[in-house]
């Protein structure tokens, strides 16, 4: 995407369709109904909606919106692209209220657009961290409050637990909403190469997990030890810091059922940040590659609010 919101695809819907089509259909239009690529024609006319094609194999009309986060949305495609660019360029996120004011859509529409865009940011990459003995930092943090839990006098049992993994070699992160040590153990084993150098704090649960990897080193926060040589969890804690500042300062509240989408948002932006060579425009382009096959309906999303 262009680095400024003055680009044609942000202000003209026909240009927006051409922009999205070039990324979703790099080899040309594909019918979402029958999968055909031949005998497809573009329909034109004053009364024809933008971006409309017809497949003459199954004789059904379609646009590039079908099967994507844009499907069944009445919001103009160029407005969608503006929203994606704004989310891509906001390090700590952008609230639905602010999108509502900037884009001129209703608050309800802005809220739903935000959730659809977060779905596009959910990558699902299963490539193990720590390839060839790379260092991987693992830690957990706590945020918000679990549904139906009263606030106790002490402890973290009422809060939502987030597990974070950061691969130092690639600079990528993965964030998970977890509930208990057994789940943490399974996630770490699934997402790290066995040749990885695991770096954690002194929590007892990591001792058993650490035996599965080539090396396990821990810093002792209880004794105010935060760095020992190259052993530290400061990188993953930095990722947590951005996440918490965004959740508290921008979004302010998150229902537990929606937490996984907010985690996907912050994970995506952290893994594709300026430090690893990805600027706002490139980040927005990467987000567009994730729009296919992730349609949400408002009824489904609102029912979980």
PyMOL commands that set and color helices and strands:
alter all, ss='L'
color gray80, all
select helices_A, chain A and resi 8-10+13-24+77-88+96-103+107-121+131-133+181-191+205-210+221-223+234-251+256-271+274-276+280-288+298-303
alter helices_A, ss='H'
color red, helices_A
select strands_A, chain A and resi 40-42+53-55+60-62+135-143+160-167+173-178+197-200+215-218+227-228+231-232
alter strands_A, ss='S'
color yellow, strands_A
deselect
rebuild
show_as cartoon
